[in-house]
Amino acid sequence: MSQVDIAGSIPAQIAAKGRIVTRAVEAFEFKKPVFVGDLVSCYADVIKTGKTSVSVKVDVYAQRITGGEIKTVLVTEAIIIYVAINDQGRPRIIQ
Ligand SMILES: CC(C)(COP(=O)(O)OP(=O)(O)OC[C@H]1O[C@@H](n2cnc3c(N)ncnc32)[C@H](O)[C@@H]1OP(=O)(O)O)[C@@H](O)C(=O)NCCC(=O)NCCS
């Protein structure tokens, strides 16, 4: 979950043009298991920008070799809300 949070924070910080904090996890679904040895990739996109908040959807894929074949499966989906903050840690309007 922390890796998904970190992945989501990257586009959120760019959209907010500065510091952000994680405010809420709107959705978090573990759809399939991740196994030792899987190559895990997180794809994060901004889905909404509000006055001070940025909502990011994160899709997590695991790539593994099964029976000599490479398979890529969607393992986790999450929607995380970040809030832009100022130097005092208070919400900051996103310009
Ligand atoms: C983030 C923080 C500064 C926000 O201050 P606040 O005065 O409580 O402001 P709110 O959270 O009510 O509102 C800020 C924005 O978040 C949005 N928001 C808050 N809770 C939300 C939720 N559950 N779902 C979706 N959006 C939410 C609000 O709609 C608002 O968005 P907008 O300005 O774009 O309309 C404060 O709550 C805080 O410091 N929280 C702790 C953060 C933290 O420590 N994170 C690390 C966790 S490991």
The ligand as a MOL file (V3000), in Angstrom:
LIG
                    3D

  0  0  0     0  0            999 V3000
M  V30 BEGIN CTAB
M  V30 COUNTS 48 50 0 0 0
M  V30 BEGIN ATOM
M  V30 1 C -4.5530 17.3740 4.6480 0
M  V30 2 C -5.0210 18.4110 5.6410 0
M  V30 3 C -3.9970 19.5570 5.6980 0
M  V30 4 C -6.3490 18.9220 5.0990 0
M  V30 5 O -6.8350 19.9640 5.9260 0
M  V30 6 P -8.4210 20.1820 6.1600 0
M  V30 7 O -8.5860 21.5700 6.6690 0
M  V30 8 O -8.8880 19.0610 7.0120 0
M  V30 9 O -9.0500 20.1440 4.7050 0
M  V30 10 P -10.0060 19.0120 4.1140 0
M  V30 11 O -9.3010 17.7250 4.1650 0
M  V30 12 O -11.3450 19.0880 4.7520 0
M  V30 13 O -10.1870 19.4810 2.5810 0
M  V30 14 C -9.0830 19.5220 1.6850 0
M  V30 15 C -9.4800 18.8560 0.3710 0
M  V30 16 O -9.5090 17.4450 0.5270 0
M  V30 17 C -10.7470 16.9240 0.0440 0
M  V30 18 N -11.0840 15.7380 0.8380 0
M  V30 19 C -10.9870 15.6020 2.1680 0
M  V30 20 N -11.3710 14.3810 2.5430 0
M  V30 21 C -11.7090 13.7250 1.4190 0
M  V30 22 C -12.1820 12.4120 1.1560 0
M  V30 23 N -12.3760 11.5400 2.1450 0
M  V30 24 N -12.4250 12.0650 -0.1110 0
M  V30 25 C -12.2240 12.9400 -1.1150 0
M  V30 26 N -11.7710 14.2070 -0.9320 0
M  V30 27 C -11.5330 14.5930 0.3180 0
M  V30 28 C -11.7350 18.0630 0.2560 0
M  V30 29 O -12.8740 17.8900 -0.5740 0
M  V30 30 C -10.8630 19.2340 -0.1600 0
M  V30 31 O -10.7510 19.2400 -1.5770 0
M  V30 32 P -10.9280 20.5710 -2.4980 0
M  V30 33 O -10.2500 21.7260 -1.7970 0
M  V30 34 O -10.2280 20.2250 -3.7860 0
M  V30 35 O -12.3800 20.7770 -2.6600 0
M  V30 36 C -5.2350 17.8170 7.0710 0
M  V30 37 O -6.4140 17.0180 7.0560 0
M  V30 38 C -4.0610 16.9480 7.4830 0
M  V30 39 O -2.9890 17.4620 7.7980 0
M  V30 40 N -4.2560 15.6430 7.4830 0
M  V30 41 C -3.1800 14.6980 7.7990 0
M  V30 42 C -2.4100 14.3040 6.5150 0
M  V30 43 C -1.3520 13.2840 6.7880 0
M  V30 44 O -0.7020 13.2930 7.8130 0
M  V30 45 N -1.1620 12.4110 5.8220 0
M  V30 46 C -0.2230 11.3460 5.9420 0
M  V30 47 C -0.9320 10.0640 6.1430 0
M  V30 48 S 0.2030 8.7190 6.2620 0
M  V30 END ATOM
M  V30 BEGIN BOND
M  V30 1 1 1 2
M  V30 2 1 2 3
M  V30 3 1 2 4
M  V30 4 1 2 36
M  V30 5 1 4 5
M  V30 6 1 5 6
M  V30 7 2 6 7
M  V30 8 1 6 8
M  V30 9 1 6 9
M  V30 10 1 9 10
M  V30 11 2 10 11
M  V30 12 1 10 12
M  V30 13 1 10 13
M  V30 14 1 13 14
M  V30 15 1 14 15
M  V30 16 1 15 16
M  V30 17 1 15 30
M  V30 18 1 16 17
M  V30 19 1 17 18
M  V30 20 1 17 28
M  V30 21 1 18 19
M  V30 22 1 18 27
M  V30 23 2 19 20
M  V30 24 1 20 21
M  V30 25 1 21 22
M  V30 26 2 21 27
M  V30 27 1 22 23
M  V30 28 2 22 24
M  V30 29 1 24 25
M  V30 30 2 25 26
M  V30 31 1 26 27
M  V30 32 1 28 29
M  V30 33 1 28 30
M  V30 34 1 30 31
M  V30 35 1 31 32
M  V30 36 2 32 33
M  V30 37 1 32 34
M  V30 38 1 32 35
M  V30 39 1 36 37
M  V30 40 1 36 38
M  V30 41 2 38 39
M  V30 42 1 38 40
M  V30 43 1 40 41
M  V30 44 1 41 42
M  V30 45 1 42 43
M  V30 46 2 43 44
M  V30 47 1 43 45
M  V30 48 1 45 46
M  V30 49 1 46 47
M  V30 50 1 47 48
M  V30 END BOND
M  V30 END CTAB
M  END
